[in-house]
């Protein structure tokens, strides 16, 4: 991987965009002219590992500061240019100025105050205990009794918690007792908190069960923390695709899941009638493909750009900017364009656990990930993931919540393919770097599906795990 080549490309693009900004008439708000192409390209090159995220931030911050300083009508202050910066630009500049110093390659648009130094150390591999639960507990919300799905029990260096499905109740406190007679407080902070029930104090690592009592006078629910559930087989194969093809596959998944979540229409007219799909697909893929080719992260003869152009054509998306002629779609993309029952309204399903199992995947691109279970409810089919060695991802057209994040495709027992999109990401658990990620499977699994194969593809390898499902 030639990072100097990629960094030079990004700096040259920033210079070109700065020259273009000078030629444009003032927008009326000093410093608010931003380059969507630069932002998209910076995120794409960071996503494939061609440019460090810190370097991409430096280049964008330098560009935005230069625009603010040089734009006509800008008032120079003690911190010239910052007064007119957008909120996003000021946040990016603050991140750059407070980041530990590291090497800056020679080139355009340096940011003052940064100096040479050392790269950040690799993240420490997480130590956790993940136990599938798959049980329903009853709680009180005032005078109302509700049922809550407990998906898994997780103990990490930051403590222990139950992972639950949804936000069905307000703040509450319960109690629990383990097999050694030790008592714990179990609390949830309410609807704005993550879907986690925290246990305090921290339980020992190897307790065998917990008796959970959610209200005085209520019988306890025993949570077995030593279930005899066989771990699914996980197979690993080297990645057959380049980093650029990996990213374009993730972009295709984002386009497909966006299209599938829109009201049913003629597929070819979706982009014309829905601004959300146009925002995801129009204008962006062509810039990404051009950047990946330019920095050598996408083979010149790769069929994937043509496949992505073909997908846009199938959905009626114009202006995507991909110059390759439209090609035939991979089977998994084609399968998602006509899922069964697309035009048939269905009643909201009752919440239920589909898979009470844990599949720990091998490390992919520095990320450690465990599938902690699946549940099915009003929001569709949700997969619960535990992840470490990751960082929150900035908001951009193809964001997946954290980085690095493998692309997860689902192949079910009936031969249908499904993509995944990020539904939510928890805050980091203390200083451990561990987060929970909730992925929505799109389209939702059909009742009666016997099993799914989860294919998690990273830049270096692909891991596959088969999860049996239960619809009882």
Phi, psi and omega in degrees: 000125182261090183289329178296321178297316181294318180295319178298319178300316182293320178293321178295322176296319178298319178297317180297319180291328177293319177297322179294322180296324180294328183279342182278149175295150180301140183278354180097340178239102184307136174078002184263004177282120181240155179256108177296324181294316179297315181297316180295316181294319179299316180293320181295315180291329174292320184296328180266003177081011181282331179228133177295146181302322179297320178294318177299319177299316180301314183294316179294319180296319178297319178298313183294324178292320179295320177297316182296321182289319191266353183288137181303139176090356182287131178274127181275129180244190177300326173250084190301135175091333187287334182301322184269001181290147174291166180299318179297319180294318179297321178295318180296318179297321178296320178298317181296315184291335182257001179285144174305139185297145175208177187298138171241121179290153177294146180156189186281159170058054173289157176256126183297148174097352180259147181218169184293154180189213185244152177289156179291145179292157178295145181296145179284134181296134184287148172247117182216164171236120181243123183237124176292140180244293177065043181234158176257132172243153180257132179231162176254133172242087190070237179268001183259135175263132181233158176254136181237132177276122174262116186274314186203161172249131181231130173237125179228187179296342180263012177115193184238152180199156168264137174265125184242167181261115173083184180236076189271001186204169179276186180304139179204165176228132176238179177232159178215153176226137182265184184291350178258002179086007179278136182260153181220152170267135179241121187225155174222135188275354176119191193293338179270357179272167176291166182278066184220138172255115186272140177252132177222135358288179180292126177289158172300162186292323191247043171289152187263334177199166175226131172267114186258123179243119187264349178199151179301135179085351179273145176293150180282149174254123181276127177255112182283119180257015175224052184289146179267071180246121181294139177288139180293152176290136178238125178247147182232133175228147176300147179293133179267003185240154176286162177304324179294320178294324175301315180292319179295327175295321177294322177296318178299319179298320180295318179296315182294318180289327176295316179296320183291334182272355179277161177303146183296132179212178169295127187304321183291345180254001184301311184295326181291332187253353184230113183296329183296320179289322178298320181296326181284324191252325189283133174085335186271311186303323181297319178295320180295313180299316180299318180294317181296319175297317186295328184259008175077021179264003180219119182301143181302329182261016181297136178279350189293320176303318177296322177296319179293322175297322177295322177296316178299320179296319180298328182265002179074027182267115175258169176071021181285340173084003179279125184274342179294143178293147180302136180241176177293147184274146170300154185302321183292325176291314182300320181299323183286343182285341180221061179293146180298141175077016183301321184263010182253112178296141180234147177292146178303133182284154172288142180294137179202154175278131177260322182222112174257083181203166178234129175237105178272120182272153175294160181300129179240112177057033179093353180262134175256124188226138174230132172278120186258008177133170177231149169220159183237129182202205185297330180271008179100212181260122184244132174257132181260122180241143171251132185222144172220169185073024183234164176229151177300142181261136177299156180288120174210177190303328186240031181296146176235021173092310180224162178220136355283149179226119178295156172277123181253119173248147183242128175243120187263175186293344178264008176086007181270151177254148179223146172256174178232149173223150184291125177265326180189157175225131179284159168298158178297144179278097179058222180259018182278341183078008181273137176226157168261138178235130177252119181252131175271129176273123186235127351291163180300151179294144178281141176306138180094354177302126188280323182201165174226146168261124178260119178252110180255113185249123173250186181292332187256333186202167174236133176247139180234137179222135177260125181246120172289145182245151177230126181253017182286000000 
